[in-house]
Amino acid sequence: MNKLLYIAAALALLAGCTQKEPADAVSIAVFVPGVTSGNAVYQMLADGVQAAAQEHSAQTPDAPVQVSVIEAGTNQAEWSGRLTAVAASGEYDVIISSNPSMPDIAVPLTQQFPEQKFILLDAYCEDNGNIFTVRYNQREQAYLTGYMAGLVTTASHEQMPYANEAKTVGLIAAQEYPVMNDIILPSFIEGLRAVDSGITVDFRIVGNWYDATKAAELARSMHQNGADVILPIAGGAAQGVIAAAQEESFYITWFDDNGFAKAPGYIISSTVMHQDKMAQEAAAQFLAGNTPFGSAQTVGIEQGYIDFITDDPLYESTVNSAIRQAMQQELDRITSGELQLPSP
Ligand code: RBF
């Protein structure tokens, strides 16, 4: 037994020595500021980069692409140190990451490690030659979500069985951050008030992106205070909002990916950002040597990266047809250009 282990160890060592990476292999780090599990924005990021790497490796077997997904964990105080270590290793041709706080962490590193390139999605940073950013038009995303929530909170009990008399909706955010306070919350309200200026919003904070128990408690309390539709933007903690909706019978508007199947009959909409598509395209663009470092892009409905899902059978079975028609009219106003919602 011991002998066998020795042989295995020796073989592993040998393999380690002889299997040098080809000189032109490309290495990509996917830096996840948080955890991928239960966080669609990060799952889409990792999936998209892996898809681009696989496609590239299949086409150019002599230059395989290595992708390392590095989870920085939920303690945000540790992210800067973790990212510094990844950049300092010099192992990665590019570090791809996502969320609006990443430029603040990456910019100082571009001075310390002038060779290190960064692609930051769901983020905005102009004029740094080592950084390329793409952000989504979250005014469109939150406006559409608010419009839907507005239609349902003002609906009759006959139209939507869990709708109550109060014109109150909720937004449960994991934490406050500039994009939340300056774009998502105000645009959600903009959408609500476009339906009815008398709608009020109950806005509450979980304190982190993972505590589903706390998020469920908040959701129950908001429902008791009149909210019949709640938008969770809380990563893994949103699971608690779903559980509370199923126990207490209220509706959820879902953000970032298609959430209809998470709780059939309770999820009334999904306003998605196609971060998987964007991550794949941005990684492919890097592998082709075409990343426009130093620039910052904003993409939305027109470019095909923000989408209100209307073709899911659960949308049809959950949402009353008059409400779906009203929603379609508002969508048409945006796609035709009649209603323009540029990102602030
Ligand atoms: N969204 C998630 O789904 N999971 C997360 O763990 C997460 N962490 C974040 C941390 C910070 C500091 C910031 C600013 C945002 C974070 N987001 C997270 C939110 C995400 O970037 C985006 O704003 C929302 O998903 C809405 O599209």
Residues whose N, C-alpha, C, O or C-beta is under 5 A from the ligand:
A	BS01	RBF	P33 G34 N39 A40 V41 N99 P100 S101 D122 Y177 W209 I233 G235 D256
